Amino acid sequence: MKHSIIQYTVKEGKATENEGLIGDVFAELQLLQPKGIQYQVYNIDENSFMHIIAFESDEANKAFTNLPAFLAFRANLNERIENPPVRKEMVQIGTYQAAG
């Protein structure tokens, strides 16, 4: 599974718009439930965002990047952000989630 972290800061007054577009991506993921994708997004310090995503395959990656809601999120990204996003590849060492 390929893991990535993407961080960026949006311009002042653009956080709500950005959150709405991210919410649309999550709604579409929930509706379509594509396999092989793990996706989390965090808001840090109001205008900074961190996306953590993992794909089991190239097909899962393509399924995600071709979602209409993701394409809409990316469409005007440069107008919302202060600087280009920083993307880093990660290797997962372990994970834990309590049951219940």
PDB file as gemmi writes it, atoms N, CA and C in Angstrom:
CRYST1    1.000    1.000    1.000  90.00  90.00  90.00 P 1                      
ATOM      1  N   MET A   1       0.856  -1.175   0.000  1.00  0.00           N  
ATOM      2  CA  MET A   1       0.000   0.000   0.000  1.00  0.00           C  
ATOM      3  C   MET A   1       0.897   1.231   0.000  1.00  0.00           C  
ATOM      4  N   LYS A   2       0.615   2.164  -0.871  1.00  0.00           N  
ATOM      5  CA  LYS A   2       1.391   3.403  -0.992  1.00  0.00           C  
ATOM      6  C   LYS A   2       0.722   4.499  -0.157  1.00  0.00           C  
ATOM      7  N   HIS A   3       1.471   5.079   0.773  1.00  0.00           N  
ATOM      8  CA  HIS A   3       0.961   6.126   1.662  1.00  0.00           C  
ATOM      9  C   HIS A   3       1.596   7.471   1.316  1.00  0.00           C  
ATOM     10  N   SER A   4       0.802   8.526   1.376  1.00  0.00           N  
ATOM     11  CA  SER A   4       1.300   9.882   1.151  1.00  0.00           C  
ATOM     12  C   SER A   4       0.672  10.839   2.150  1.00  0.00           C  
ATOM     13  N   ILE A   5       1.416  11.900   2.424  1.00  0.00           N  
ATOM     14  CA  ILE A   5       0.895  12.996   3.234  1.00  0.00           C  
ATOM     15  C   ILE A   5       1.066  14.262   2.406  1.00  0.00           C  
ATOM     16  N   ILE A   6       0.009  15.063   2.350  1.00  0.00           N  
ATOM     17  CA  ILE A   6       0.025  16.307   1.592  1.00  0.00           C  
ATOM     18  C   ILE A   6      -0.374  17.433   2.530  1.00  0.00           C  
ATOM     19  N   GLN A   7       0.459  18.467   2.614  1.00  0.00           N  
ATOM     20  CA  GLN A   7       0.186  19.597   3.499  1.00  0.00           C  
ATOM     21  C   GLN A   7       0.218  20.896   2.704  1.00  0.00           C  
ATOM     22  N   TYR A   8      -0.670  21.813   3.093  1.00  0.00           N  
ATOM     23  CA  TYR A   8      -0.721  23.120   2.447  1.00  0.00           C  
ATOM     24  C   TYR A   8      -1.486  24.086   3.345  1.00  0.00           C  
ATOM     25  N   THR A   9      -1.346  25.359   3.033  1.00  0.00           N  
ATOM     26  CA  THR A   9      -2.068  26.412   3.741  1.00  0.00           C  
ATOM     27  C   THR A   9      -2.905  27.175   2.726  1.00  0.00           C  
ATOM     28  N   VAL A  10      -4.171  27.395   3.065  1.00  0.00           N  
ATOM     29  CA  VAL A  10      -5.041  28.168   2.184  1.00  0.00           C  
ATOM     30  C   VAL A  10      -4.949  29.648   2.533  1.00  0.00           C  
ATOM     31  N   LYS A  11      -5.332  30.461   1.579  1.00  0.00           N  
ATOM     32  CA  LYS A  11      -5.349  31.906   1.788  1.00  0.00           C  
ATOM     33  C   LYS A  11      -6.399  32.275   2.829  1.00  0.00           C  
ATOM     34  N   GLU A  12      -6.200  33.402   3.453  1.00  0.00           N  
ATOM     35  CA  GLU A  12      -7.151  33.910   4.448  1.00  0.00           C  
ATOM     36  C   GLU A  12      -8.546  33.966   3.829  1.00  0.00           C  
ATOM     37  N   GLY A  13      -9.525  33.436   4.538  1.00  0.00           N  
ATOM     38  CA  GLY A  13     -10.902  33.451   4.077  1.00  0.00           C  
ATOM     39  C   GLY A  13     -11.281  32.301   3.154  1.00  0.00           C  
ATOM     40  N   LYS A  14     -10.348  31.386   2.876  1.00  0.00           N  
ATOM     41  CA  LYS A  14     -10.624  30.272   1.957  1.00  0.00           C  
ATOM     42  C   LYS A  14     -10.803  28.927   2.659  1.00  0.00           C  
ATOM     43  N   ALA A  15     -10.639  28.889   3.981  1.00  0.00           N  
ATOM     44  CA  ALA A  15     -10.714  27.621   4.710  1.00  0.00           C  
ATOM     45  C   ALA A  15     -12.096  26.978   4.601  1.00  0.00           C  
ATOM     46  N   THR A  16     -13.150  27.752   4.738  1.00  0.00           N  
ATOM     47  CA  THR A  16     -14.507  27.198   4.674  1.00  0.00           C  
ATOM     48  C   THR A  16     -14.799  26.617   3.299  1.00  0.00           C  
ATOM     49  N   GLU A  17     -14.403  27.318   2.253  1.00  0.00           N  
ATOM     50  CA  GLU A  17     -14.581  26.818   0.887  1.00  0.00           C  
ATOM     51  C   GLU A  17     -13.811  25.509   0.701  1.00  0.00           C  
ATOM     52  N   ASN A  18     -12.579  25.486   1.184  1.00  0.00           N  
ATOM     53  CA  ASN A  18     -11.743  24.291   1.063  1.00  0.00           C  
ATOM     54  C   ASN A  18     -12.368  23.116   1.812  1.00  0.00           C  
ATOM     55  N   GLU A  19     -12.840  23.357   3.015  1.00  0.00           N  
ATOM     56  CA  GLU A  19     -13.495  22.300   3.799  1.00  0.00           C  
ATOM     57  C   GLU A  19     -14.740  21.777   3.092  1.00  0.00           C  
ATOM     58  N   GLY A  20     -15.490  22.662   2.469  1.00  0.00           N  
ATOM     59  CA  GLY A  20     -16.685  22.235   1.743  1.00  0.00           C  
ATOM     60  C   GLY A  20     -16.350  21.326   0.578  1.00  0.00           C  
ATOM     61  N   LEU A  21     -15.299  21.661  -0.159  1.00  0.00           N  
ATOM     62  CA  LEU A  21     -14.883  20.833  -1.285  1.00  0.00           C  
ATOM     63  C   LEU A  21     -14.363  19.472  -0.809  1.00  0.00           C  
ATOM     64  N   ILE A  22     -13.638  19.473   0.306  1.00  0.00           N  
ATOM     65  CA  ILE A  22     -13.170  18.210   0.890  1.00  0.00           C  
ATOM     66  C   ILE A  22     -14.374  17.384   1.347  1.00  0.00           C  
ATOM     67  N   GLY A  23     -15.359  18.026   1.938  1.00  0.00           N  
ATOM     68  CA  GLY A  23     -16.576  17.334   2.348  1.00  0.00           C  
ATOM     69  C   GLY A  23     -17.271  16.678   1.172  1.00  0.00           C  
ATOM     70  N   ASP A  24     -17.257  17.341   0.017  1.00  0.00           N  
ATOM     71  CA  ASP A  24     -17.848  16.764  -1.190  1.00  0.00           C  
ATOM     72  C   ASP A  24     -17.107  15.492  -1.611  1.00  0.00           C  
ATOM     73  N   VAL A  25     -15.775  15.500  -1.466  1.00  0.00           N  
ATOM     74  CA  VAL A  25     -14.987  14.302  -1.793  1.00  0.00           C  
ATOM     75  C   VAL A  25     -15.389  13.157  -0.871  1.00  0.00           C  
ATOM     76  N   PHE A  26     -15.485  13.439   0.437  1.00  0.00           N  
ATOM     77  CA  PHE A  26     -15.882  12.395   1.377  1.00  0.00           C  
ATOM     78  C   PHE A  26     -17.294  11.889   1.089  1.00  0.00           C  
ATOM     79  N   ALA A  27     -18.200  12.765   0.724  1.00  0.00           N  
ATOM     80  CA  ALA A  27     -19.570  12.345   0.407  1.00  0.00           C  
ATOM     81  C   ALA A  27     -19.580  11.420  -0.809  1.00  0.00           C  
ATOM     82  N   GLU A  28     -18.787  11.751  -1.808  1.00  0.00           N  
ATOM     83  CA  GLU A  28     -18.736  10.898  -2.999  1.00  0.00           C  
ATOM     84  C   GLU A  28     -18.069   9.557  -2.691  1.00  0.00           C  
ATOM     85  N   LEU A  29     -17.021   9.573  -1.870  1.00  0.00           N  
ATOM     86  CA  LEU A  29     -16.400   8.318  -1.449  1.00  0.00           C  
ATOM     87  C   LEU A  29     -17.410   7.447  -0.709  1.00  0.00           C  
ATOM     88  N   GLN A  30     -18.173   8.054   0.168  1.00  0.00           N  
ATOM     89  CA  GLN A  30     -19.187   7.319   0.936  1.00  0.00           C  
ATOM     90  C   GLN A  30     -20.246   6.720   0.011  1.00  0.00           C  
ATOM     91  N   LEU A  31     -20.630   7.468  -1.003  1.00  0.00           N  
ATOM     92  CA  LEU A  31     -21.645   7.006  -1.950  1.00  0.00           C  
ATOM     93  C   LEU A  31     -21.132   5.865  -2.831  1.00  0.00           C  
ATOM     94  N   LEU A  32     -19.939   6.034  -3.383  1.00  0.00           N  
ATOM     95  CA  LEU A  32     -19.401   5.062  -4.341  1.00  0.00           C  
ATOM     96  C   LEU A  32     -18.630   3.922  -3.677  1.00  0.00           C  
ATOM     97  N   GLN A  33     -18.071   4.167  -2.514  1.00  0.00           N  
ATOM     98  CA  GLN A  33     -17.287   3.202  -1.752  1.00  0.00           C  
ATOM     99  C   GLN A  33     -16.255   2.453  -2.594  1.00  0.00           C  
ATOM    100  N   PRO A  34     -15.363   3.189  -3.252  1.00  0.00           N  
ATOM    101  CA  PRO A  34     -14.315   2.509  -4.025  1.00  0.00           C  
ATOM    102  C   PRO A  34     -13.376   1.740  -3.098  1.00  0.00           C  
ATOM    103  N   LYS A  35     -12.896   0.629  -3.568  1.00  0.00           N  
ATOM    104  CA  LYS A  35     -12.030  -0.251  -2.770  1.00  0.00           C  
ATOM    105  C   LYS A  35     -10.572   0.211  -2.845  1.00  0.00           C  
ATOM    106  N   GLY A  36      -9.815  -0.137  -1.799  1.00  0.00           N  
ATOM    107  CA  GLY A  36      -8.379   0.082  -1.805  1.00  0.00           C  
ATOM    108  C   GLY A  36      -7.918   1.485  -1.515  1.00  0.00           C  
ATOM    109  N   ILE A  37      -8.770   2.294  -0.862  1.00  0.00           N  
ATOM    110  CA  ILE A  37      -8.432   3.690  -0.564  1.00  0.00           C  
ATOM    111  C   ILE A  37      -8.628   3.937   0.925  1.00  0.00           C  
ATOM    112  N   GLN A  38      -7.641   4.546   1.540  1.00  0.00           N  
ATOM    113  CA  GLN A  38      -7.768   5.070   2.897  1.00  0.00           C  
ATOM    114  C   GLN A  38      -7.489   6.566   2.800  1.00  0.00           C  
ATOM    115  N   TYR A  39      -8.367   7.389   3.382  1.00  0.00           N  
ATOM    116  CA  TYR A  39      -8.241   8.836   3.217  1.00  0.00           C  
ATOM    117  C   TYR A  39      -8.671   9.534   4.486  1.00  0.00           C  
ATOM    118  N   GLN A  40      -7.824  10.427   4.966  1.00  0.00           N  
ATOM    119  CA  GLN A  40      -8.115  11.250   6.137  1.00  0.00           C  
ATOM    120  C   GLN A  40      -7.651  12.671   5.837  1.00  0.00           C  
ATOM    121  N   VAL A  41      -8.378  13.646   6.361  1.00  0.00           N  
ATOM    122  CA  VAL A  41      -7.980  15.041   6.207  1.00  0.00           C  
ATOM    123  C   VAL A  41      -8.110  15.726   7.557  1.00  0.00           C  
ATOM    124  N   TYR A  42      -7.114  16.536   7.883  1.00  0.00           N  
ATOM    125  CA  TYR A  42      -7.103  17.280   9.138  1.00  0.00           C  
ATOM    126  C   TYR A  42      -6.936  18.761   8.843  1.00  0.00           C  
ATOM    127  N   ASN A  43      -7.623  19.579   9.638  1.00  0.00           N  
ATOM    128  CA  ASN A  43      -7.442  21.025   9.606  1.00  0.00           C  
ATOM    129  C   ASN A  43      -6.532  21.371  10.774  1.00  0.00           C  
ATOM    130  N   ILE A  44      -5.442  22.064  10.477  1.00  0.00           N  
ATOM    131  CA  ILE A  44      -4.448  22.412  11.490  1.00  0.00           C  
ATOM    132  C   ILE A  44      -4.336  23.935  11.528  1.00  0.00           C  
ATOM    133  N   ASP A  45      -4.526  24.523  12.669  1.00  0.00           N  
ATOM    134  CA  ASP A  45      -4.369  25.982  12.804  1.00  0.00           C  
ATOM    135  C   ASP A  45      -5.251  26.762  11.850  1.00  0.00           C  
ATOM    136  N   GLU A  46      -6.469  26.344  11.655  1.00  0.00           N  
ATOM    137  CA  GLU A  46      -7.511  27.020  10.890  1.00  0.00           C  
ATOM    138  C   GLU A  46      -7.289  27.047   9.377  1.00  0.00           C  
ATOM    139  N   ASN A  47      -6.138  27.504   8.892  1.00  0.00           N  
ATOM    140  CA  ASN A  47      -5.921  27.638   7.445  1.00  0.00           C  
ATOM    141  C   ASN A  47      -4.984  26.592   6.866  1.00  0.00           C  
ATOM    142  N   SER A  48      -4.467  25.687   7.683  1.00  0.00           N  
ATOM    143  CA  SER A  48      -3.550  24.655   7.199  1.00  0.00           C  
ATOM    144  C   SER A  48      -4.264  23.310   7.177  1.00  0.00           C  
ATOM    145  N   PHE A  49      -3.990  22.528   6.148  1.00  0.00           N  
ATOM    146  CA  PHE A  49      -4.636  21.237   5.959  1.00  0.00           C  
ATOM    147  C   PHE A  49      -3.594  20.147   5.735  1.00  0.00           C  
ATOM    148  N   MET A  50      -3.926  18.950   6.215  1.00  0.00           N  
ATOM    149  CA  MET A  50      -3.091  17.780   6.004  1.00  0.00           C  
ATOM    150  C   MET A  50      -3.975  16.641   5.515  1.00  0.00           C  
ATOM    151  N   HIS A  51      -3.647  16.111   4.349  1.00  0.00           N  
ATOM    152  CA  HIS A  51      -4.348  14.967   3.782  1.00  0.00           C  
ATOM    153  C   HIS A  51      -3.426  13.763   3.930  1.00  0.00           C  
ATOM    154  N   ILE A  52      -3.952  12.667   4.431  1.00  0.00           N  
ATOM    155  CA  ILE A  52      -3.211  11.411   4.523  1.00  0.00           C  
ATOM    156  C   ILE A  52      -3.981  10.404   3.691  1.00  0.00           C  
ATOM    157  N   ILE A  53      -3.304   9.846   2.696  1.00  0.00           N  
ATOM    158  CA  ILE A  53      -3.994   8.948   1.774  1.00  0.00           C  
ATOM    159  C   ILE A  53      -3.141   7.733   1.478  1.00  0.00           C  
ATOM    160  N   ALA A  54      -3.810   6.610   1.309  1.00  0.00           N  
ATOM    161  CA  ALA A  54      -3.130   5.370   0.968  1.00  0.00           C  
ATOM    162  C   ALA A  54      -3.929   4.658  -0.119  1.00  0.00           C  
ATOM    163  N   PHE A  55      -3.193   4.102  -1.088  1.00  0.00           N  
ATOM    164  CA  PHE A  55      -3.806   3.358  -2.184  1.00  0.00           C  
ATOM    165  C   PHE A  55      -3.221   1.959  -2.227  1.00  0.00           C  
ATOM    166  N   GLU A  56      -4.087   0.953  -2.383  1.00  0.00           N  
ATOM    167  CA  GLU A  56      -3.630  -0.424  -2.511  1.00  0.00           C  
ATOM    168  C   GLU A  56      -3.078  -0.723  -3.900  1.00  0.00           C  
ATOM    169  N   SER A  57      -3.480   0.067  -4.898  1.00  0.00           N  
ATOM    170  CA  SER A  57      -3.068  -0.210  -6.275  1.00  0.00           C  
ATOM    171  C   SER A  57      -3.159   1.069  -7.107  1.00  0.00           C  
ATOM    172  N   ASP A  58      -2.595   0.994  -8.303  1.00  0.00           N  
ATOM    173  CA  ASP A  58      -2.717   2.110  -9.240  1.00  0.00           C  
ATOM    174  C   ASP A  58      -4.177   2.326  -9.630  1.00  0.00           C  
ATOM    175  N   GLU A  59      -4.947   1.247  -9.695  1.00  0.00           N  
ATOM    176  CA  GLU A  59      -6.368   1.371 -10.038  1.00  0.00           C  
ATOM    177  C   GLU A  59      -7.120   2.150  -8.952  1.00  0.00           C  
ATOM    178  N   ALA A  60      -6.786   1.896  -7.690  1.00  0.00           N  
ATOM    179  CA  ALA A  60      -7.417   2.637  -6.591  1.00  0.00           C  
ATOM    180  C   ALA A  60      -7.034   4.106  -6.665  1.00  0.00           C  
ATOM    181  N   ASN A  61      -5.783   4.373  -6.975  1.00  0.00           N  
ATOM    182  CA  ASN A  61      -5.315   5.754  -7.136  1.00  0.00           C  
ATOM    183  C   ASN A  61      -6.101   6.448  -8.244  1.00  0.00           C  
ATOM    184  N   LYS A  62      -6.240   5.795  -9.377  1.00  0.00           N  
ATOM    185  CA  LYS A  62      -6.986   6.361 -10.502  1.00  0.00           C  
ATOM    186  C   LYS A  62      -8.453   6.563 -10.154  1.00  0.00           C  
ATOM    187  N   ALA A  63      -9.040   5.609  -9.431  1.00  0.00           N  
ATOM    188  CA  ALA A  63     -10.445   5.750  -9.026  1.00  0.00           C  
ATOM    189  C   ALA A  63     -10.628   7.006  -8.181  1.00  0.00           C  
ATOM    190  N   PHE A  64      -9.692   7.246  -7.283  1.00  0.00           N  
ATOM    191  CA  PHE A  64      -9.784   8.431  -6.418  1.00  0.00           C  
ATOM    192  C   PHE A  64      -9.561   9.714  -7.215  1.00  0.00           C  
ATOM    193  N   THR A  65      -8.485   9.764  -7.981  1.00  0.00           N  
ATOM    194  CA  THR A  65      -8.150  11.009  -8.684  1.00  0.00           C  
ATOM    195  C   THR A  65      -9.124  11.338  -9.813  1.00  0.00           C  
ATOM    196  N   ASN A  66      -9.940  10.370 -10.222  1.00  0.00           N  
ATOM    197  CA  ASN A  66     -10.949  10.619 -11.254  1.00  0.00           C  
ATOM    198  C   ASN A  66     -12.339  10.890 -10.690  1.00  0.00           C  
ATOM    199  N   LEU A  67     -12.487  10.897  -9.357  1.00  0.00           N  
ATOM    200  CA  LEU A  67     -13.779  11.241  -8.770  1.00  0.00           C  
ATOM    201  C   LEU A  67     -14.156  12.671  -9.172  1.00  0.00           C  
ATOM    202  N   PRO A  68     -15.375  12.903  -9.637  1.00  0.00           N  
ATOM    203  CA  PRO A  68     -15.773  14.270  -9.982  1.00  0.00           C  
ATOM    204  C   PRO A  68     -15.570  15.270  -8.836  1.00  0.00           C  
ATOM    205  N   ALA A  69     -15.842  14.856  -7.605  1.00  0.00           N  
ATOM    206  CA  ALA A  69     -15.665  15.768  -6.468  1.00  0.00           C  
ATOM    207  C   ALA A  69     -14.189  16.091  -6.243  1.00  0.00           C  
ATOM    208  N   PHE A  70     -13.300  15.121  -6.464  1.00  0.00           N  
ATOM    209  CA  PHE A  70     -11.866  15.390  -6.328  1.00  0.00           C  
ATOM    210  C   PHE A  70     -11.394  16.307  -7.447  1.00  0.00           C  
ATOM    211  N   LEU A  71     -11.892  16.085  -8.650  1.00  0.00           N  
ATOM    212  CA  LEU A  71     -11.539  16.959  -9.770  1.00  0.00           C  
ATOM    213  C   LEU A  71     -12.008  18.392  -9.504  1.00  0.00           C  
ATOM    214  N   ALA A  72     -13.186  18.534  -8.896  1.00  0.00           N  
ATOM    215  CA  ALA A  72     -13.691  19.872  -8.532  1.00  0.00           C  
ATOM    216  C   ALA A  72     -12.815  20.497  -7.446  1.00  0.00           C  
ATOM    217  N   PHE A  73     -12.366  19.695  -6.475  1.00  0.00           N  
ATOM    218  CA  PHE A  73     -11.461  20.181  -5.430  1.00  0.00           C  
ATOM    219  C   PHE A  73     -10.169  20.707  -6.053  1.00  0.00           C  
ATOM    220  N   ARG A  74      -9.632  19.977  -7.011  1.00  0.00           N  
ATOM    221  CA  ARG A  74      -8.361  20.359  -7.639  1.00  0.00           C  
ATOM    222  C   ARG A  74      -8.505  21.509  -8.637  1.00  0.00           C  
ATOM    223  N   ALA A  75      -9.705  21.708  -9.177  1.00  0.00           N  
ATOM    224  CA  ALA A  75      -9.904  22.656 -10.277  1.00  0.00           C  
ATOM    225  C   ALA A  75      -9.414  24.060  -9.972  1.00  0.00           C  
ATOM    226  N   ASN A  76      -9.708  24.590  -8.818  1.00  0.00           N  
ATOM    227  CA  ASN A  76      -9.293  25.956  -8.482  1.00  0.00           C  
ATOM    228  C   ASN A  76      -8.376  25.980  -7.259  1.00  0.00           C  
ATOM    229  N   LEU A  77      -7.661  24.895  -7.045  1.00  0.00           N  
ATOM    230  CA  LEU A  77      -6.787  24.787  -5.881  1.00  0.00           C  
ATOM    231  C   LEU A  77      -5.768  25.928  -5.817  1.00  0.00           C  
ATOM    232  N   ASN A  78      -5.168  26.271  -6.956  1.00  0.00           N  
ATOM    233  CA  ASN A  78      -4.153  27.329  -6.968  1.00  0.00           C  
ATOM    234  C   ASN A  78      -4.710  28.685  -6.548  1.00  0.00           C  
ATOM    235  N   GLU A  79      -6.007  28.885  -6.710  1.00  0.00           N  
ATOM    236  CA  GLU A  79      -6.631  30.140  -6.282  1.00  0.00           C  
ATOM    237  C   GLU A  79      -6.855  30.168  -4.770  1.00  0.00           C  
ATOM    238  N   ARG A  80      -6.901  28.982  -4.131  1.00  0.00           N  
ATOM    239  CA  ARG A  80      -7.170  28.902  -2.693  1.00  0.00           C  
ATOM    240  C   ARG A  80      -5.918  28.832  -1.832  1.00  0.00           C  
ATOM    241  N   ILE A  81      -4.828  28.321  -2.372  1.00  0.00           N  
ATOM    242  CA  ILE A  81      -3.663  28.061  -1.530  1.00  0.00           C  
ATOM    243  C   ILE A  81      -2.622  29.171  -1.619  1.00  0.00           C  
ATOM    244  N   GLU A  82      -1.833  29.273  -0.543  1.00  0.00           N  
ATOM    245  CA  GLU A  82      -0.762  30.267  -0.494  1.00  0.00           C  
ATOM    246  C   GLU A  82       0.466  29.807  -1.270  1.00  0.00           C  
ATOM    247  N   ASN A  83       0.841  28.545  -1.117  1.00  0.00           N  
ATOM    248  CA  ASN A  83       2.022  27.970  -1.756  1.00  0.00           C  
ATOM    249  C   ASN A  83       1.658  26.585  -2.279  1.00  0.00           C  
ATOM    250  N   PRO A  84       2.448  26.050  -3.197  1.00  0.00           N  
ATOM    251  CA  PRO A  84       2.152  24.697  -3.677  1.00  0.00           C  
ATOM    252  C   PRO A  84       2.142  23.690  -2.530  1.00  0.00           C  
ATOM    253  N   PRO A  85       1.265  22.690  -2.598  1.00  0.00           N  
ATOM    254  CA  PRO A  85       1.225  21.662  -1.550  1.00  0.00           C  
ATOM    255  C   PRO A  85       2.548  20.903  -1.478  1.00  0.00           C  
ATOM    256  N   VAL A  86       2.897  20.469  -0.280  1.00  0.00           N  
ATOM    257  CA  VAL A  86       4.078  19.633  -0.075  1.00  0.00           C  
ATOM    258  C   VAL A  86       3.588  18.200   0.093  1.00  0.00           C  
ATOM    259  N   ARG A  87       4.077  17.322  -0.776  1.00  0.00           N  
ATOM    260  CA  ARG A  87       3.673  15.911  -0.745  1.00  0.00           C  
ATOM    261  C   ARG A  87       4.887  15.072  -0.371  1.00  0.00           C  
ATOM    262  N   LYS A  88       4.685  14.170   0.585  1.00  0.00           N  
ATOM    263  CA  LYS A  88       5.748  13.264   1.006  1.00  0.00           C  
ATOM    264  C   LYS A  88       5.208  11.851   1.012  1.00  0.00           C  
ATOM    265  N   GLU A  89       6.008  10.939   0.506  1.00  0.00           N  
ATOM    266  CA  GLU A  89       5.656   9.525   0.551  1.00  0.00           C  
ATOM    267  C   GLU A  89       6.037   8.986   1.921  1.00  0.00           C  
ATOM    268  N   MET A  90       5.246   8.063   2.451  1.00  0.00           N  
ATOM    269  CA  MET A  90       5.502   7.498   3.771  1.00  0.00           C  
ATOM    270  C   MET A  90       5.474   5.976   3.687  1.00  0.00           C  
ATOM    271  N   VAL A  91       6.170   5.352   4.620  1.00  0.00           N  
ATOM    272  CA  VAL A  91       6.121   3.898   4.761  1.00  0.00           C  
ATOM    273  C   VAL A  91       5.500   3.607   6.125  1.00  0.00           C  
ATOM    274  N   GLN A  92       4.390   2.895   6.123  1.00  0.00           N  
ATOM    275  CA  GLN A  92       3.708   2.588   7.370  1.00  0.00           C  
ATOM    276  C   GLN A  92       4.468   1.516   8.144  1.00  0.00           C  
ATOM    277  N   ILE A  93       4.725   1.789   9.395  1.00  0.00           N  
ATOM    278  CA  ILE A  93       5.397   0.839  10.277  1.00  0.00           C  
ATOM    279  C   ILE A  93       4.363   0.009  11.033  1.00  0.00           C  
ATOM    280  N   GLY A  94       3.277   0.626  11.433  1.00  0.00           N  
ATOM    281  CA  GLY A  94       2.228  -0.073  12.146  1.00  0.00           C  
ATOM    282  C   GLY A  94       1.020   0.816  12.304  1.00  0.00           C  
ATOM    283  N   THR A  95      -0.075   0.223  12.737  1.00  0.00           N  
ATOM    284  CA  THR A  95      -1.297   0.976  12.994  1.00  0.00           C  
ATOM    285  C   THR A  95      -2.074   0.282  14.112  1.00  0.00           C  
ATOM    286  N   TYR A  96      -2.839   1.050  14.826  1.00  0.00           N  
ATOM    287  CA  TYR A  96      -3.669   0.487  15.889  1.00  0.00           C  
ATOM    288  C   TYR A  96      -4.958   1.272  15.942  1.00  0.00           C  
ATOM    289  N   GLN A  97      -6.062   0.583  16.094  1.00  0.00           N  
ATOM    290  CA  GLN A  97      -7.358   1.208  16.303  1.00  0.00           C  
ATOM    291  C   GLN A  97      -8.110   0.354  17.305  1.00  0.00           C  
ATOM    292  N   ALA A  98      -8.523   0.969  18.400  1.00  0.00           N  
ATOM    293  CA  ALA A  98      -9.244   0.235  19.435  1.00  0.00           C  
ATOM    294  C   ALA A  98     -10.596  -0.229  18.912  1.00  0.00           C  
ATOM    295  N   ALA A  99     -10.988  -1.414  19.256  1.00  0.00           N  
ATOM    296  CA  ALA A  99     -12.291  -1.936  18.861  1.00  0.00           C  
ATOM    297  C   ALA A  99     -13.389  -1.247  19.658  1.00  0.00           C  
ATOM    298  N   GLY A 100     -14.523  -1.017  18.995  1.00  0.00           N  
ATOM    299  CA  GLY A 100     -15.680  -0.472  19.681  1.00  0.00           C  
ATOM    300  C   GLY A 100     -15.596   0.966  19.772  1.00  0.00           C  
TER     301      GLY A 100                                                      
END                                                                             
